[in-house]
């Protein structure tokens, strides 16, 4: 997309009204001399901010590693509905792949977290859509990961208020926040999975025909508030949905109409489409009747929980276990329900490491345990909506292997234990903290009561 000219009072990026760049100042936590962050507000994609480094000729001798902060301050507080970042066009090394966004309503108060976002390493614009118009005086982007550890940015533009959204103070953003549902499965009417619509890559897209239905299966039944659609980035707005319905179901057979006659705005940005009222759903069907250019398309589709839906989800996912050294009882709490589990042996401490019997606690956590007597090998696997973790260890062997099942990463990572698993009085014991933390739990020790609290 063409860069916006700084100073224009009525400019559009893909038909989206923006707050002029001249109304902002910018400073980064670090910058190479002559490549300050104000370059991201000059309307020129060829100039860019670069994080600090030193060099001798073409050899880099040192550099500042992430995080890199970009701070933008408006001349006056303004209602923003989001913003877009244009990464450096000719180099991938500093393109943000993981970053946090914060806003503040004034010059001196605290910042409020909008969310954590990911980038796809391409030169394409990176859009962030707010769930409301947020009164903003300062906007901070904390770049946590880039391909080479540098920070770079060519342009940043700020979206003006969207009349379809509520307007809130920065401090009240949590009251209107909706929550993206992970691991939804998206299919076409024939039941074929459309992976392009939730692969997290805005440069891939799906194209259908008028009257097509997109079917979305959520991991669990929940209360939803909205869907978001990122359109195909086509300058003629080809494929933008001009007439569509959204229906929801809890059983996959009986559907209720949740939104009728929906229409996307003529804008090349993520569009959040709110239902008239939150609705319970396990299945969502979107039927698109017409689109611009006599076609229908999309790059990404997401479903969002309402605030009440998110609170119920967190409660349903919450776990807490309390163990005491030398005691056989485990106090457990799952999805708000408290109960007690009794083990025939108690945890103990050896070499400052707490050991627990292999099965009792892990089975409460929903883990699957395998035992290979010949190899004296323990396998612990836990699978949830976020993926699968497998821990492999052997008796009296300080080497342990952890795999998250992601083929894009190393299959297994090896760690060295301070104290390995062992057999005591005919029972297998494992190190509590290492196993619990690698399964995604938080472990706290109370030295006075000699209690361990494990939460998720």
C-alpha positions as CSV (number, residue, x, y, z in Angstrom):
1,X,0.0,0.0,0.0
2,X,1.1,3.5,-0.7
3,X,2.4,5.4,2.4
4,X,0.2,8.2,3.7
5,X,1.4,11.7,3.3
6,X,2.2,13.3,6.6
7,X,0.1,16.3,7.4
8,X,-3.0,15.4,5.5
9,X,-6.1,16.0,7.5
10,X,-8.3,13.5,5.7
11,X,-6.2,10.5,4.6
12,X,-7.2,6.9,4.3
13,X,-5.3,3.6,4.4
14,X,-7.3,1.1,2.5
15,X,-10.3,3.5,3.0
16,X,-9.8,3.7,6.8
17,X,-9.6,7.2,8.3
18,X,-6.4,7.9,10.2
19,X,-5.2,10.5,12.7
20,X,-2.5,12.4,10.8
21,X,1.1,11.4,11.5
22,X,2.0,15.1,12.1
23,X,-0.2,14.9,15.3
24,X,2.3,12.5,16.9
25,X,5.8,12.3,18.2
26,X,7.8,9.2,18.5
27,X,10.8,7.9,20.5
28,X,12.3,4.5,20.9
29,X,14.1,2.9,23.9
30,X,17.2,2.7,21.7
31,X,18.1,3.7,18.1
32,X,21.0,3.8,15.8
33,X,22.3,7.3,15.3
34,X,20.5,8.9,12.4
35,X,17.8,6.3,12.4
36,X,15.4,7.5,15.2
37,X,11.8,6.4,15.5
38,X,10.5,9.7,14.1
39,X,11.3,8.2,10.7
40,X,8.2,6.0,11.2
41,X,6.1,9.1,11.0
42,X,7.5,10.7,7.8
43,X,5.2,9.0,5.3
44,X,8.1,7.3,3.6
45,X,8.3,3.5,3.5
46,X,11.9,3.6,2.4
47,X,13.1,5.3,5.6
48,X,13.0,3.4,8.9
49,X,13.8,3.3,12.6
50,X,16.6,0.9,13.5
51,X,17.6,-0.3,17.0
52,X,21.1,0.5,18.1
53,X,24.2,-1.5,17.2
54,X,27.9,-0.9,16.6
55,X,29.9,-2.0,13.6
56,X,33.3,-2.1,12.1
57,X,32.7,-1.8,8.4
58,X,30.2,-4.5,7.4
59,X,30.8,-6.4,10.6
60,X,28.3,-6.0,13.5
61,X,30.3,-5.9,16.8
62,X,27.4,-5.4,19.2
63,X,23.7,-4.7,19.3
64,X,20.9,-4.0,21.7
65,X,18.7,-7.1,22.1
66,X,14.9,-7.1,22.6
67,X,12.7,-5.9,24.1
68,X,12.6,-2.7,22.0
69,X,10.0,-0.1,23.0
70,X,8.4,2.3,20.6
71,X,6.5,5.1,22.3
72,X,4.1,7.4,20.3
73,X,2.6,10.5,22.0
74,X,-0.3,12.5,20.5
75,X,-0.4,16.2,20.7
76,X,-3.9,15.8,22.3
77,X,-5.7,12.7,23.5
78,X,-7.6,11.1,20.7
79,X,-10.0,8.2,20.3
80,X,-8.2,5.4,18.4
81,X,-9.8,2.2,17.0
82,X,-6.4,0.6,16.2
83,X,-3.3,1.2,14.2
84,X,-1.1,-0.3,11.5
85,X,2.7,-0.8,11.3
86,X,4.6,-1.1,8.1
87,X,7.9,-3.0,8.7
88,X,11.1,-2.3,7.0
89,X,10.6,-3.4,3.4
90,X,14.0,-4.7,2.4
91,X,15.1,-6.6,5.5
92,X,13.5,-9.3,7.6
93,X,15.8,-9.1,10.6
94,X,13.9,-6.5,12.6
95,X,10.3,-7.3,11.7
96,X,8.3,-7.9,14.9
97,X,7.1,-11.5,15.3
98,X,5.9,-11.0,18.9
99,X,4.9,-7.7,20.6
100,X,2.8,-6.2,23.2
101,X,0.6,-3.1,22.9
102,X,-0.2,-0.6,25.7
103,X,-2.1,2.6,25.8
104,X,-2.3,5.5,28.3
105,X,-4.9,8.3,28.4
106,X,-2.5,11.0,29.6
107,X,1.1,12.0,29.8
108,X,1.9,10.7,33.2
109,X,-0.5,7.9,34.2
110,X,0.0,4.2,33.9
111,X,-0.3,2.1,30.7
112,X,-3.0,-0.4,30.1
113,X,-2.4,-3.6,28.2
114,X,-4.3,-4.0,24.9
115,X,-2.9,-7.4,24.1
116,X,0.0,-9.5,22.8
117,X,0.3,-9.9,19.0
118,X,2.3,-11.8,16.5
119,X,3.8,-11.0,13.0
120,X,4.4,-13.2,10.0
121,X,7.9,-11.9,9.1
122,X,6.7,-10.5,5.7
123,X,6.9,-6.9,4.5
124,X,3.1,-6.6,4.7
125,X,1.4,-4.1,6.9
126,X,0.7,-5.3,10.5
127,X,-2.8,-4.4,11.7
128,X,-4.0,-4.1,15.3
129,X,-7.7,-3.6,15.9
130,X,-9.0,-2.4,19.2
131,X,-12.3,-3.7,20.6
132,X,-13.4,-0.2,21.3
133,X,-12.4,3.4,20.5
134,X,-9.8,4.0,23.2
135,X,-9.0,7.5,24.4
136,X,-5.2,7.6,23.8
137,X,-2.5,10.1,24.6
138,X,0.4,7.6,24.5
139,X,0.7,4.3,22.7
140,X,3.5,1.9,23.4
141,X,4.6,-1.1,21.4
142,X,7.0,-3.4,23.1
143,X,8.8,-5.6,20.5
144,X,9.7,-8.9,22.2
145,X,10.9,-11.0,19.4
146,X,12.3,-10.4,15.8
147,X,14.1,-12.8,13.5
148,X,17.5,-11.4,14.2
149,X,16.9,-9.5,17.4
150,X,17.0,-6.0,15.9
151,X,14.1,-3.6,16.0
152,X,13.0,-1.9,12.8
153,X,9.9,0.0,11.6
154,X,9.2,1.9,8.4
155,X,5.8,3.5,9.1
156,X,3.1,3.7,11.8
157,X,-0.4,5.0,11.1
158,X,-3.2,5.4,13.7
159,X,-6.9,4.6,13.0
160,X,-9.4,7.3,14.0
161,X,-12.5,6.4,15.9
162,X,-14.9,3.9,14.4
163,X,-18.5,5.0,14.8
164,X,-19.7,1.4,15.2
165,X,-17.6,0.9,18.4
166,X,-18.0,2.2,21.9
167,X,-15.6,4.8,23.1
168,X,-13.9,4.2,26.5
169,X,-11.0,5.6,28.6
170,X,-7.8,3.6,28.4
171,X,-8.3,2.5,32.0
172,X,-11.7,0.9,31.1
173,X,-10.5,-1.2,28.2
174,X,-10.9,-4.4,30.1
175,X,-14.6,-3.7,30.5
176,X,-15.1,-4.0,26.7
177,X,-12.4,-6.5,25.9
178,X,-13.4,-9.6,24.0
179,X,-11.2,-12.7,23.9
180,X,-10.2,-14.6,20.8
181,X,-10.9,-18.3,20.9
182,X,-7.9,-20.5,20.0
183,X,-8.0,-23.8,18.1
184,X,-11.3,-23.3,16.3
185,X,-11.7,-25.6,13.3
186,X,-13.0,-23.8,10.1
187,X,-14.6,-25.8,7.3
188,X,-16.5,-25.2,4.1
189,X,-20.0,-26.6,3.5
190,X,-18.6,-29.9,2.2
191,X,-16.6,-30.4,5.5
192,X,-13.2,-29.6,4.0
193,X,-11.0,-27.8,6.5
194,X,-10.0,-24.2,5.4
195,X,-6.7,-23.9,7.1
196,X,-5.9,-20.6,5.4
197,X,-8.6,-18.8,7.4
198,X,-6.9,-19.3,10.8
199,X,-3.3,-19.9,10.0
200,X,-2.3,-16.5,11.4
201,X,-0.9,-15.4,8.0
202,X,-2.7,-12.4,6.4
203,X,-1.1,-13.0,3.1
204,X,-2.9,-16.3,2.5
205,X,-6.6,-16.2,1.6
206,X,-9.7,-18.3,0.9
207,X,-12.0,-17.5,-2.1
208,X,-15.6,-18.8,-2.3
209,X,-18.7,-18.2,-4.3
210,X,-21.9,-16.4,-3.4
211,X,-24.1,-18.3,-1.0
212,X,-21.2,-20.3,0.5
213,X,-21.4,-21.2,4.2
214,X,-18.3,-21.2,6.4
215,X,-18.6,-23.6,9.4
216,X,-16.6,-23.0,12.6
217,X,-16.4,-25.6,15.4
218,X,-15.2,-24.2,18.7
219,X,-13.1,-26.2,21.2
220,X,-15.9,-26.0,23.8
221,X,-19.3,-24.4,24.2
222,X,-19.0,-20.8,25.3
223,X,-20.7,-17.4,25.0
224,X,-19.5,-15.5,22.0
225,X,-19.7,-11.8,21.3
226,X,-18.2,-11.2,17.9
227,X,-16.3,-12.5,14.9
228,X,-13.5,-10.8,13.2
229,X,-12.7,-11.0,9.5
230,X,-9.5,-9.8,7.8
231,X,-10.4,-9.2,4.1
232,X,-8.3,-10.1,1.1
233,X,-5.9,-7.2,0.6
234,X,-7.1,-6.2,-2.8
235,X,-7.1,-2.5,-3.9
236,X,-10.5,-2.9,-5.6
237,X,-11.9,-4.4,-2.3
238,X,-12.7,-7.6,-4.2
239,X,-14.5,-10.2,-2.1
240,X,-15.6,-7.9,0.8
241,X,-18.8,-9.4,2.2
242,X,-21.8,-7.2,1.4
243,X,-24.5,-9.4,2.8
244,X,-24.1,-12.2,5.3
245,X,-25.8,-14.0,8.2
246,X,-24.3,-15.6,11.3
247,X,-26.1,-18.6,13.0
248,X,-25.1,-20.4,16.2
249,X,-25.7,-23.8,17.7
250,X,-24.8,-25.7,20.8
251,X,-25.5,-29.1,19.3
252,X,-24.5,-28.8,15.6
253,X,-28.0,-29.5,14.5
254,X,-30.3,-26.7,15.7
255,X,-29.2,-23.3,14.7
256,X,-30.4,-19.8,15.8
257,X,-29.9,-16.7,13.7
258,X,-27.5,-14.5,15.7
259,X,-26.9,-11.7,13.1
260,X,-28.9,-11.0,9.9
261,X,-27.9,-8.8,7.0
262,X,-24.3,-8.1,8.0
263,X,-22.1,-6.0,5.9
264,X,-18.4,-5.3,6.0
265,X,-17.1,-1.8,5.7
266,X,-15.2,-0.9,2.6
267,X,-11.8,-1.0,4.4
268,X,-8.7,-3.2,4.2
269,X,-8.2,-3.9,7.8
270,X,-9.4,-6.4,10.4
271,X,-13.1,-5.8,11.0
272,X,-14.7,-6.9,14.2
273,X,-18.4,-7.7,13.7
274,X,-20.3,-7.7,17.0
275,X,-23.5,-9.8,17.4
276,X,-26.5,-7.8,18.5
277,X,-26.4,-9.8,21.8
278,X,-23.9,-12.4,23.1
279,X,-24.9,-16.0,22.2
280,X,-24.0,-19.5,23.5
281,X,-22.3,-21.5,20.8
282,X,-20.2,-24.5,20.1
283,X,-20.8,-24.2,16.3
284,X,-20.9,-21.1,14.2
285,X,-22.1,-20.8,10.6
286,X,-21.5,-17.8,8.4
287,X,-23.4,-17.7,5.1
288,X,-22.2,-15.0,2.7
289,X,-24.7,-14.1,0.0
290,X,-22.9,-11.4,-1.9
291,X,-19.5,-9.8,-2.1
292,X,-17.9,-6.9,-3.9
293,X,-16.6,-7.7,-7.4
294,X,-19.1,-10.6,-7.6
295,X,-16.9,-12.8,-5.3
296,X,-16.4,-13.5,-1.6
297,X,-13.1,-14.0,0.1
298,X,-11.2,-13.6,3.4
299,X,-7.7,-13.9,4.8
300,X,-8.4,-14.7,8.5
301,X,-11.5,-15.3,10.6
302,X,-11.6,-15.4,14.4
303,X,-14.4,-15.9,16.9
304,X,-14.4,-13.9,20.2
305,X,-15.8,-14.8,23.6
306,X,-17.7,-12.2,25.5
307,X,-16.4,-11.0,28.9
308,X,-18.8,-13.4,30.7
309,X,-17.8,-16.2,28.4
310,X,-14.1,-15.6,29.1
311,X,-14.8,-15.5,32.9
312,X,-16.6,-18.9,32.6
313,X,-13.8,-20.3,30.5
314,X,-11.1,-19.2,32.9
315,X,-13.1,-20.8,35.8
316,X,-13.6,-24.0,33.9
317,X,-9.9,-24.2,33.1
318,X,-8.6,-23.3,36.5
319,X,-6.8,-25.8,38.7
320,X,-5.3,-25.7,42.2
321,X,-3.5,-28.4,44.2
322,X,-2.1,-28.1,47.7
323,X,0.3,-30.8,49.0
324,X,2.1,-30.9,52.4
325,X,5.4,-32.7,53.0
326,X,4.8,-35.9,55.0
327,X,1.0,-35.8,54.4
328,X,-1.0,-38.1,52.2
329,X,-3.9,-35.7,51.4
330,X,-4.0,-33.5,48.3
331,X,-6.5,-30.6,48.4
332,X,-7.7,-30.1,44.9
333,X,-9.9,-27.5,43.2
334,X,-10.9,-27.8,39.5
335,X,-13.5,-25.5,37.7
336,X,-14.4,-24.1,41.1
337,X,-15.1,-27.5,42.8
338,X,-13.0,-28.4,45.8
339,X,-12.3,-32.0,46.8
340,X,-9.6,-34.1,48.6
341,X,-7.6,-36.9,47.1
342,X,-5.7,-39.3,49.3
343,X,-2.4,-41.0,48.2
344,X,-1.0,-44.1,49.9
345,X,2.4,-42.4,50.2
346,X,3.3,-38.8,51.0
347,X,5.7,-36.4,49.2
348,X,9.1,-35.9,50.7
349,X,12.2,-33.7,50.3
350,X,15.6,-35.0,49.2
351,X,18.6,-32.8,48.2
352,X,16.3,-29.7,48.5
353,X,14.0,-31.2,45.8
354,X,10.4,-32.2,46.5
355,X,9.4,-35.6,45.2
356,X,5.9,-36.9,44.7
357,X,4.5,-40.3,43.9
358,X,4.2,-40.7,40.1
359,X,0.5,-41.2,39.5
360,X,-1.8,-39.6,42.0
361,X,-1.3,-35.9,41.3
362,X,-0.5,-36.2,37.6
363,X,-3.7,-38.2,36.9
364,X,-5.7,-35.4,38.6
365,X,-4.0,-33.0,36.2
366,X,-5.3,-35.1,33.3
367,X,-1.9,-36.4,32.3
368,X,-1.3,-39.9,30.8
369,X,1.5,-41.9,32.3
370,X,3.4,-44.8,30.8
371,X,6.0,-47.1,32.3
372,X,8.6,-49.2,30.5
373,X,9.9,-51.6,33.1
374,X,12.7,-52.8,30.9
375,X,14.1,-49.3,30.2
376,X,13.0,-48.0,33.7
377,X,11.5,-45.2,31.6
378,X,8.6,-42.9,32.5
379,X,6.4,-41.1,29.9
380,X,4.2,-38.2,31.0
381,X,1.9,-36.7,28.4
382,X,-0.7,-33.9,28.9
383,X,-2.8,-32.6,26.0
384,X,-5.1,-29.6,26.1
385,X,-6.5,-27.0,23.7
386,X,-3.1,-25.4,23.4
387,X,-1.2,-28.6,22.4
388,X,0.5,-31.6,23.8
389,X,3.5,-31.8,26.1
390,X,5.5,-35.0,26.6
391,X,8.1,-35.5,29.3
392,X,10.4,-38.6,29.2
393,X,12.7,-39.5,32.1
394,X,14.3,-42.6,33.5
395,X,15.0,-43.8,37.0
396,X,18.2,-42.5,38.5
397,X,19.0,-40.7,35.2
398,X,19.4,-36.9,35.4
399,X,18.7,-36.5,31.7
400,X,15.1,-35.6,30.8
401,X,13.5,-34.9,27.5
402,X,10.5,-32.5,26.9
403,X,8.6,-32.3,23.6
404,X,5.8,-29.9,22.7
405,X,4.9,-31.9,19.6
406,X,5.4,-28.9,17.3
407,X,7.1,-30.1,14.1
408,X,8.3,-26.6,13.4
409,X,10.6,-26.7,16.5
410,X,13.1,-29.2,17.8
411,X,11.3,-32.5,18.5
412,X,12.8,-32.8,21.9
413,X,14.7,-30.5,24.3
414,X,17.0,-32.2,26.8
415,X,17.4,-30.9,30.4
416,X,19.6,-32.0,33.3
417,X,17.8,-32.6,36.6
418,X,19.4,-31.7,39.9
419,X,17.8,-34.8,41.4
420,X,16.5,-37.6,39.1
421,X,13.4,-39.8,39.5
422,X,13.8,-42.7,41.9
423,X,12.1,-45.8,43.3
424,X,11.6,-45.7,47.1
425,X,9.8,-48.5,49.1
426,X,8.7,-50.0,45.8
427,X,7.1,-46.7,44.6
428,X,8.2,-44.4,41.8
429,X,8.8,-40.7,42.8
430,X,9.4,-37.8,40.4
431,X,10.7,-34.2,41.0
432,X,7.5,-32.1,41.5
433,X,8.6,-28.7,40.4
434,X,10.3,-29.7,37.1
435,X,7.4,-31.8,35.9
436,X,4.6,-29.4,37.0
437,X,6.2,-26.3,35.5
438,X,6.9,-28.1,32.2
439,X,3.2,-29.1,32.1
440,X,2.3,-25.4,32.3
441,X,1.6,-25.1,36.1
442,X,2.9,-22.5,38.6
443,X,4.5,-23.9,41.8
444,X,4.8,-22.1,45.1
445,X,6.6,-23.3,48.3
446,X,5.6,-22.1,51.8
447,X,8.5,-22.9,54.1
448,X,6.5,-22.2,57.3
449,X,3.7,-24.7,56.6
450,X,5.8,-26.9,54.3
451,X,3.1,-26.8,51.7
452,X,3.3,-26.7,48.0
453,X,0.6,-24.9,46.0
454,X,0.3,-25.7,42.3
455,X,-2.0,-23.6,40.1
456,X,-3.0,-23.1,36.5
